[in-house]
């Protein structure tokens, strides 16, 4: 019984379906609208490869909390746009770095890939509205 529960938890944790959405639209249209969306959201577009369906964008969000040792976070977002039958899939990975300080020297601390489902849902929700307009 305990082993089965452990296996179920392992499968639940490895489910990354929250990082992908499917849209009923052409890949070229989705790709172009994704670029428009990123610009409207004021993300810095670092890299674009339309043939590979890859877009990398970055954003820095300041932390204005008074009693905080971190200055903000830098998020690097990798989007992969691929056709899937009649639809187009968008897969997103978000890499997080915290801008902290130690003895007056700021540095970025690697926090890895964000696994918070809510972060992906928020971005995909806005993106879906922008593409469907």
SULZI-V380283 format. One record per pair of residues at least 6 apart in sequence whose C-alpha atoms are under 8 Angstrom apart, sorted by the first residue. I is the first residue (numbers start at 1). J is the second residue. Records with the same first field share a line. If there is no record, write none. Layout:
I = J  J
This chain:
18 = 117  120  121
19 = 91  92  93  117  120
20 = 89  90  91  92
21 = 89  90  91  124
22 = 87  88  89  90
23 = 87  88  89  128
24 = 86  87  88
25 = 86  87  88
26 = 83  86  87  88
27 = 81  82  83  87  88
30 = 81  88  131
31 = 50  53  81
33 = 130  131
34 = 127  131
35 = 55
37 = 127  130  131
38 = 44  45  57
39 = 45
42 = 59
43 = 57  58  59
44 = 57  58  59
45 = 55  56  57  58
46 = 55  56  57  58
47 = 54  55  56  57
48 = 54  55  56
49 = 55
52 = 80
53 = 79  80  81  82
54 = 78  79  80  81
55 = 78  79  80
56 = 76  77  78  79
57 = 76  77  78
58 = 74  75  76  77
59 = 74  75  76
60 = 72  73  74  75
61 = 72  73  74
62 = 71  72  73
63 = 70  71  72  73
64 = 71  72
69 = 100  101
70 = 98  99  100  101
71 = 98  99  100  101
72 = 98  99  100
73 = 96  97  98  99
74 = 96  97  98  99
75 = 94  95  96  97
76 = 94  95  96
77 = 92  93  94  95
78 = 92  93  94
79 = 90  91  92  93
80 = 89  90  91  92
81 = 88  89  90  91
82 = 88  89  90
83 = 89
92 = 120
93 = 113  114
94 = 113  114
95 = 111  112  113  114
96 = 110  111  112  113  114
97 = 108  109  110  111  112
98 = 108  109  110  111
99 = 106  107  108  109
100 = 106  107  108  109
101 = 107
